[in-house]
Amino acid sequence: MTNCRAVGWVTDRTGYRYDRVDPGSGLPWPALPEVFRMVAGAAAAAAGYPNFVPDACLINRYEPGARLSLHQDKNEQQLANPIVSLSLGLPAKFQFGGVKRTDPVRSYALQHGDVAVWGGPSRLCYHGVLPLKDGVHDKLGRQRINLTFRVAL
């Protein structure tokens, strides 16, 4: 695991994709911090995915009013691996539906420190975040940060 190479989510004129090189610097992305790999691996193992070693961490920052529309995470090459999502800061309502956009959606309250893991038959389920309500977290202020770990390449 110490040689795990990280990949980054890149957006440019050609679209978006995972890439092993930071387009800004031309250098390889730095490896994920060991503590990130340990937390994500332990959460995945507890959910039944014992060999999960992420190579990417997408970081989403939400301010009050921000949301994430329902979507599927299907840009990864290895869809057999789960998604591991760690919530920090303000609470959020996480939406989780089915594999079709029209499937019923349920909402789950996520608090600071909560981890969600989905994989297997639910790997391609639509999911999102309802608009973030205003508030102040004692450590992170008026924001929510979400770390989403995955095996991208």
Helices and strands as residue ranges (DSSP letters): E 8-12, E 15-19, H 34-46, E 56-62, E 68-71, E 83-89, E 92-96, E 106-110, E 115-118, G 120-122, E 127-129, E 144-150
